[in-house]
Amino acid sequence: MVINYLRTHLPDPASHKLYFDFGTVGLDAEYEPYQIKVDKVLHKGGYRERVNWITRKFEGDDHHELFWRKRVHIPLRYLLSS
């Protein structure tokens, strides 16, 4: 499972930022339980929420380019900031 891989291959939180987001419609509606597990792995691995990792949930958004286009600025600003 991807979560088990992440536990043993998590990059150093001192030099990395991670961003995750998901919607609540269609395929994305299935992500939340897994994202909660990933968030726990990140926390245990030394990541601090809103410092070097962000997880965002977008109500009513689907797994589709039309929705990603509305919010692409969020991860870009976060990941490209210093």
C-alpha positions in Angstrom: 0.0 0.0 0.0 1.2 3.5 -0.7 0.9 4.5 2.9 3.3 1.8 4.0 5.8 3.0 1.3 5.4 6.6 2.6 6.3 5.5 6.1 9.7 4.3 5.0 10.4 6.8 2.2 9.2 10.1 3.7 11.5 12.9 2.6 13.2 15.1 5.2 10.7 17.6 6.5 13.5 20.2 7.0 14.0 20.4 3.3 10.7 19.4 1.8 7.1 20.7 1.5 4.1 18.6 0.7 0.7 19.6 -0.6 -2.4 17.4 -0.9 -6.0 18.3 -1.8 -9.2 16.5 -2.7 -12.8 17.2 -3.4 -16.0 15.6 -2.1 -17.6 14.5 -5.4 -16.9 11.5 -7.8 -13.5 9.8 -7.4 -12.3 12.4 -4.9 -15.1 11.5 -2.5 -13.2 8.2 -1.8 -9.9 9.9 -0.8 -10.6 11.3 2.6 -10.1 8.2 4.8 -6.7 7.6 3.1 -5.7 11.2 3.3 -6.3 11.1 7.1 -3.9 8.1 7.3 -1.3 10.0 5.2 -1.6 13.0 7.4 -0.9 10.9 10.4 2.2 9.5 8.8 3.4 13.0 7.9 2.8 14.2 11.5 4.7 11.3 13.0 7.5 11.9 10.4 8.1 15.4 11.7 6.0 17.4 9.3 4.0 20.3 10.7 0.7 21.2 9.2 0.6 24.6 7.5 4.4 24.9 7.8 5.8 22.2 5.6 2.7 20.3 4.6 -0.9 21.2 3.7 -4.0 19.1 3.2 -7.0 20.8 1.8 -10.6 19.5 1.3 -12.7 21.2 -1.4 -16.5 20.7 -0.8 -18.3 20.0 -4.1 -15.2 19.6 -6.2 -14.6 16.5 -8.4 -11.4 14.8 -9.7 -11.4 16.9 -12.9 -9.3 19.6 -14.6 -12.2 22.1 -14.4 -12.0 22.0 -10.6 -8.2 21.8 -10.5 -8.0 24.9 -12.6 -10.0 26.9 -10.0 -7.4 26.1 -7.3 -4.1 25.5 -9.0 -2.8 28.8 -7.5 -3.0 27.4 -4.0 -0.4 24.7 -4.3 1.7 26.7 -6.6 1.9 29.7 -4.2 2.6 27.3 -1.2 5.2 25.1 -2.9 7.1 27.9 -4.6 7.2 30.2 -1.6 10.3 30.2 0.6 
